[in-house]
Amino acid sequence: MAAKITVPENISEEYYQINTAILSSFPKYRPPLDLFVFNPRIAQLVTFARKDTRLSNEQVEEMHQLCEEGDLFVSRADHPIYSKHIVKQLDLILVDHNIKESEAADICKQALKLRLGDFFEQPVKPVFELLFTDLMVVTEFLWTDMHRIKLFMRRLFREEYSLAHHSFNTWAVGTWIYMQDKGDAIRRRDLDQASLALLLHDVGMAKVPAFIIAKLTPLKPEEREKIPPHTLLTFKIMQKLEVSNDLMRQATLEHHERLDGSGYPQHSKEISPFGRIAAVADSFSAMIQKRPYAEAKDLVAAAQELSSRPGKYDSTYSGRLLAAFLDSSLGNTKP
């Protein structure tokens, strides 16, 4: 057997050492990106195959052998192509340890956005199952290292509002607060249920007429009346999909309730801890995205506003959120 070739460490900064599972997911004869092999004589990577060039059977066999030996690479310059491919097969981020954490977070973000968009268009069981499968990959990614939730807190959508963007933001912020609240007592099942509840807390909004959401002027009374029922509709949709645990119920029915009883649908002052987390996360997410009727607030300003309203929002959770975005490790607060 030939001696294992040692590849210089600096190469990994510019190239991925491609995983066999990911290579196997590519079209067999036409890889969608350039492939490289290490040449020890010149201590450099050289081209093995150009993207979309048809390979022979012999080249395909050699390609897989090189990959199994750890000698096949793709350029990080092709990261957009690579990540676009993995987005549709998200579980691959768990097996390819050459993907950087930041790159994995970007891929997860785009995968959830796509799955959410599909689900909001068709909130039916088969589409839900695809979304659920990908979300469980993301929670596994978090469970392996709880600090990774900060990667998503740095990747909140700030551009024009969409329900998918809002849902991702609420999930990221709410999951961060929930993990802070639970600490070492958190269980994997709790993380899975909380993540799903936060991600889909607002699916009923997909049934609100688009012209109401996009309206630039104040809503008429009859238009405004179409908004509050979305909480009950969300709960009914999730019940129909057989997802009706306590955290789902609390997130869907309580994220618009307020501590002073001014919220809806029940106008209740008795709000569960998870409902309070969902309320903070949902309102914060709404504030940091540009709407037809309002500019996006920066992250610190939005958190400060929530924290200054203890009569409506739980000050423990809004205070933690404010502290998080005052922490420079979470990056730029500008839209």
C-alpha positions as CSV (number, residue, x, y, z in Angstrom):
1,M,0.0,0.0,0.0
2,A,1.3,3.5,-0.9
3,A,2.3,5.8,1.9
4,K,-0.3,8.4,2.9
5,I,0.5,11.8,1.4
6,T,0.8,14.6,3.9
7,V,-1.0,17.7,2.6
8,P,0.2,21.1,3.9
9,E,-2.1,22.7,6.4
10,N,-2.3,26.0,4.6
11,I,-4.1,24.3,1.7
12,S,-7.2,23.7,3.9
13,E,-7.6,27.5,4.2
14,E,-8.4,27.7,0.4
15,Y,-9.8,24.2,-0.3
16,Y,-12.2,21.7,1.1
17,Q,-11.0,18.1,1.5
18,I,-14.3,16.7,0.1
19,N,-16.2,14.0,2.0
20,T,-17.1,10.7,0.3
21,A,-20.8,11.2,1.2
22,I,-20.9,14.6,-0.4
23,L,-19.0,13.4,-3.5
24,S,-21.5,10.5,-3.9
25,S,-24.4,13.0,-3.9
26,F,-23.0,14.8,-6.9
27,P,-24.1,13.8,-10.5
28,K,-21.9,10.7,-11.2
29,Y,-20.3,11.9,-14.4
30,R,-20.6,15.7,-14.2
31,P,-19.4,17.1,-10.9
32,P,-20.9,20.6,-10.4
33,L,-17.6,22.2,-9.4
34,D,-13.9,21.9,-10.1
35,L,-12.1,19.1,-8.4
36,F,-8.4,19.1,-7.4
37,V,-5.8,16.5,-6.4
38,F,-2.6,17.1,-4.4
39,N,0.6,16.7,-6.3
40,P,3.4,16.0,-3.8
41,R,6.2,16.7,-6.2
42,I,5.3,20.4,-6.4
43,A,3.4,20.5,-3.1
44,Q,0.4,22.0,-4.7
45,L,-3.1,21.1,-5.8
46,V,-3.6,20.5,-9.5
47,T,-6.8,20.2,-11.5
48,F,-8.3,16.8,-11.6
49,A,-11.6,17.7,-13.4
50,R,-13.4,20.9,-14.4
51,K,-16.9,21.6,-13.4
52,D,-19.7,20.1,-15.6
53,T,-17.1,18.2,-17.8
54,R,-18.2,14.7,-18.4
55,L,-15.9,12.1,-16.8
56,S,-15.1,8.6,-18.2
57,N,-15.8,5.5,-16.1
58,E,-12.1,5.3,-15.4
59,Q,-12.0,8.9,-14.1
60,V,-15.1,8.3,-11.9
61,E,-13.4,5.3,-10.4
62,E,-10.2,7.2,-9.8
63,M,-12.1,10.2,-8.4
64,H,-13.8,8.0,-5.7
65,Q,-10.5,6.3,-4.9
66,L,-8.8,9.7,-4.4
67,C,-11.7,10.8,-2.2
68,E,-11.5,7.7,0.0
69,E,-7.8,8.4,0.5
70,G,-8.4,12.0,1.4
71,D,-6.6,13.4,-1.6
72,L,-9.6,15.0,-3.4
73,F,-10.4,18.7,-2.9
74,V,-12.7,21.5,-4.0
75,S,-11.9,25.2,-3.9
76,R,-13.5,27.4,-1.2
77,A,-14.0,29.9,-4.1
78,D,-16.7,27.5,-5.2
79,H,-18.4,27.7,-1.8
80,P,-21.6,29.2,-3.2
81,I,-22.0,26.2,-5.5
82,Y,-20.9,23.7,-2.8
83,S,-23.3,25.2,-0.2
84,K,-26.2,25.4,-2.7
85,H,-25.8,21.7,-3.3
86,I,-25.7,20.8,0.4
87,V,-28.7,23.0,1.2
88,K,-30.9,20.3,-0.4
89,Q,-29.1,17.5,1.6
90,L,-28.5,19.3,4.9
91,D,-27.5,16.2,6.8
92,L,-24.2,16.3,4.9
93,I,-23.0,19.1,7.1
94,L,-22.8,16.6,10.0
95,V,-20.5,14.3,8.1
96,D,-18.1,16.7,6.4
97,H,-15.8,18.1,9.1
98,N,-13.9,20.1,6.6
99,I,-16.8,22.6,6.4
100,K,-16.1,25.5,8.8
101,E,-18.7,26.2,11.5
102,S,-19.5,29.6,9.9
103,E,-20.0,28.0,6.5
104,A,-22.2,25.3,8.1
105,A,-24.3,28.0,9.7
106,D,-24.8,29.8,6.4
107,I,-25.9,26.5,4.8
108,C,-28.4,25.8,7.6
109,K,-29.8,29.3,7.3
110,Q,-30.4,29.0,3.6
111,A,-31.8,25.5,4.0
112,L,-34.3,26.5,6.6
113,K,-35.4,29.6,4.5
114,L,-36.1,27.3,1.5
115,R,-38.0,24.7,3.6
116,L,-40.0,27.4,5.3
117,G,-41.0,29.0,2.0
118,D,-42.2,25.7,0.7
119,F,-44.1,24.9,3.9
120,F,-45.8,28.3,4.1
121,E,-47.0,27.8,0.5
122,Q,-48.2,24.2,1.3
123,P,-48.6,23.5,5.0
124,V,-49.2,19.8,4.5
125,K,-47.6,16.7,6.0
126,P,-45.1,15.7,3.3
127,V,-43.7,19.3,3.1
128,F,-43.6,19.6,6.9
129,E,-41.6,16.4,7.1
130,L,-38.9,17.8,4.9
131,L,-38.7,20.9,7.0
132,F,-38.7,18.9,10.3
133,T,-35.9,16.6,9.0
134,D,-33.7,19.6,8.2
135,L,-34.5,21.3,11.5
136,M,-33.4,18.2,13.4
137,V,-30.1,18.4,11.5
138,V,-29.7,21.9,12.8
139,T,-30.6,21.0,16.4
140,E,-28.0,18.2,16.2
141,F,-25.5,20.8,15.0
142,L,-26.4,22.9,18.1
143,W,-26.5,20.0,20.5
144,T,-22.9,19.0,19.6
145,D,-21.8,22.5,20.7
146,M,-24.4,24.8,22.4
147,H,-22.2,27.9,21.7
148,R,-23.1,27.5,18.0
149,I,-26.4,29.3,18.6
150,K,-24.3,32.5,18.4
151,L,-23.5,31.8,14.8
152,F,-27.2,32.1,14.0
153,M,-27.7,35.2,16.2
154,R,-25.0,36.8,14.0
155,R,-26.9,35.8,10.8
156,L,-30.4,37.3,11.4
157,F,-32.2,38.4,8.3
158,R,-32.4,42.2,8.2
159,E,-33.7,42.9,4.7
160,E,-37.3,43.3,3.5
161,Y,-39.8,41.3,5.6
162,S,-40.9,37.9,4.6
163,L,-42.6,35.2,6.8
164,A,-39.7,32.9,6.3
165,H,-37.2,35.5,7.4
166,H,-39.3,36.4,10.4
167,S,-39.6,32.8,11.4
168,F,-35.9,32.1,11.1
169,N,-35.1,35.2,13.2
170,T,-37.7,34.3,15.9
171,W,-36.2,30.8,16.0
172,A,-32.6,31.9,16.4
173,V,-33.4,34.6,19.0
174,G,-35.9,32.5,20.9
175,T,-33.7,29.4,20.9
176,W,-30.8,31.5,22.3
177,I,-33.0,32.9,25.1
178,Y,-34.4,29.4,25.8
179,M,-30.9,27.8,26.0
180,Q,-29.7,30.6,28.3
181,D,-32.8,30.0,30.5
182,K,-32.3,26.2,30.7
183,G,-28.6,26.2,31.0
184,D,-27.1,22.7,31.7
185,A,-30.6,21.4,32.5
186,I,-31.7,21.4,28.8
187,R,-32.6,18.1,27.3
188,R,-32.3,17.2,23.6
189,R,-36.0,16.6,23.4
190,D,-36.7,20.1,24.9
191,L,-34.4,21.7,22.3
192,D,-36.1,19.9,19.4
193,Q,-39.6,20.9,20.6
194,A,-38.6,24.5,21.4
195,S,-36.9,24.9,18.1
196,L,-39.9,23.6,16.1
197,A,-42.4,25.7,18.1
198,L,-40.4,28.9,17.6
199,L,-39.8,28.3,13.9
200,L,-43.4,27.6,13.2
201,H,-45.1,29.9,15.7
202,D,-46.5,32.1,13.0
203,V,-47.5,29.8,10.2
204,G,-51.0,31.0,10.3
205,M,-49.8,34.4,9.0
206,A,-49.4,32.7,5.6
207,K,-53.2,32.7,5.4
208,V,-53.5,36.4,5.9
209,P,-54.1,38.2,2.6
210,A,-50.8,39.5,1.1
211,F,-52.2,42.9,0.4
212,I,-52.8,43.5,4.2
213,I,-49.2,42.6,5.1
214,A,-47.9,44.8,2.3
215,K,-50.2,47.8,2.9
216,L,-48.4,51.2,3.4
217,T,-51.3,53.0,5.1
218,P,-53.0,52.2,8.4
219,L,-55.3,49.1,8.2
220,K,-59.0,49.5,8.1
221,P,-60.9,47.9,11.0
222,E,-62.1,45.0,8.8
223,E,-58.5,44.5,7.6
224,R,-57.1,44.6,11.1
225,E,-59.6,42.0,12.2
226,K,-57.9,39.4,9.9
227,I,-54.6,39.5,11.9
228,P,-55.4,38.1,15.4
229,P,-57.0,34.8,14.2
230,H,-53.6,33.7,12.8
231,T,-52.6,32.5,16.3
232,L,-55.5,30.1,16.6
233,L,-55.1,29.1,12.9
234,T,-51.4,28.3,13.5
235,F,-52.4,26.1,16.5
236,K,-55.0,24.2,14.4
237,I,-52.5,23.7,11.5
238,M,-50.0,22.2,13.9
239,Q,-52.7,20.0,15.5
240,K,-53.6,18.7,12.1
241,L,-50.0,17.8,11.5
242,E,-50.0,16.0,14.9
243,V,-47.6,18.5,16.5
244,S,-49.4,19.6,19.6
245,N,-47.0,19.5,22.6
246,D,-47.0,22.1,25.4
247,L,-44.2,24.2,23.9
248,M,-45.9,24.4,20.5
249,R,-49.2,25.4,22.2
250,Q,-47.5,28.1,24.2
251,A,-45.5,29.6,21.4
252,T,-48.4,29.7,18.9
253,L,-51.1,30.9,21.3
254,E,-49.1,33.2,23.6
255,H,-46.5,35.1,21.5
256,H,-48.9,38.0,21.1
257,E,-50.1,38.0,24.7
258,R,-48.7,40.7,27.0
259,L,-48.1,40.8,30.8
260,D,-50.6,43.6,31.2
261,G,-53.4,41.8,29.4
262,S,-53.3,44.0,26.4
263,G,-52.3,41.2,23.9
264,Y,-54.4,38.6,22.1
265,P,-56.1,36.2,21.5
266,Q,-57.0,35.6,25.2
267,H,-56.0,39.0,26.6
268,S,-54.4,37.0,29.4
269,K,-51.9,38.1,32.0
270,E,-51.0,34.5,32.8
271,I,-48.3,33.7,30.2
272,S,-46.1,30.6,30.4
273,P,-42.3,31.1,30.6
274,F,-41.9,29.7,27.0
275,G,-44.8,32.0,25.8
276,R,-42.9,34.9,27.3
277,I,-39.7,33.9,25.4
278,A,-41.7,33.6,22.2
279,A,-43.3,37.0,22.7
280,V,-39.9,38.7,23.1
281,A,-38.4,36.8,20.2
282,D,-41.3,37.4,17.9
283,S,-41.5,41.2,18.7
284,F,-37.8,41.6,18.3
285,S,-37.8,39.9,15.0
286,A,-40.6,42.1,13.8
287,M,-38.7,45.2,14.8
288,I,-35.4,44.4,13.1
289,Q,-36.8,43.8,9.6
290,K,-37.8,46.5,7.1
291,R,-41.6,46.7,6.7
292,P,-43.7,48.6,4.2
293,Y,-44.7,50.9,7.0
294,A,-41.5,51.1,9.0
295,E,-37.8,51.0,8.7
296,A,-35.8,48.3,10.4
297,K,-34.4,49.1,13.9
298,D,-30.8,48.2,14.7
299,L,-30.5,45.3,17.1
300,V,-29.5,47.2,20.2
301,A,-32.3,49.8,19.7
302,A,-34.9,47.0,19.3
303,A,-33.7,45.1,22.4
304,Q,-33.6,48.4,24.4
305,E,-37.2,49.2,23.4
306,L,-38.4,45.7,24.6
307,S,-36.4,46.0,27.8
308,S,-38.0,49.4,28.5
309,R,-41.5,47.9,28.5
310,P,-41.5,45.5,31.5
311,G,-45.3,45.8,31.8
312,K,-45.6,44.0,28.5
313,Y,-42.5,41.8,28.1
314,D,-40.7,39.7,30.6
315,S,-37.7,41.8,31.7
316,T,-35.6,38.8,32.4
317,Y,-35.7,37.6,28.8
318,S,-35.7,41.1,27.2
319,G,-32.8,42.0,29.5
320,R,-30.8,39.0,28.4
321,L,-31.4,39.8,24.8
322,L,-30.2,43.4,25.3
323,A,-27.1,42.2,27.0
324,A,-26.4,39.8,24.2
325,F,-26.5,42.5,21.5
326,L,-24.4,44.9,23.6
327,D,-21.8,42.1,23.5
328,S,-19.5,42.9,20.6
329,S,-19.0,39.2,19.8
330,L,-22.4,39.2,18.1
331,G,-21.2,41.6,15.5
332,N,-22.6,44.6,13.7
333,T,-26.0,45.9,14.8
334,K,-26.7,47.8,11.6
335,P,-29.3,46.6,9.0
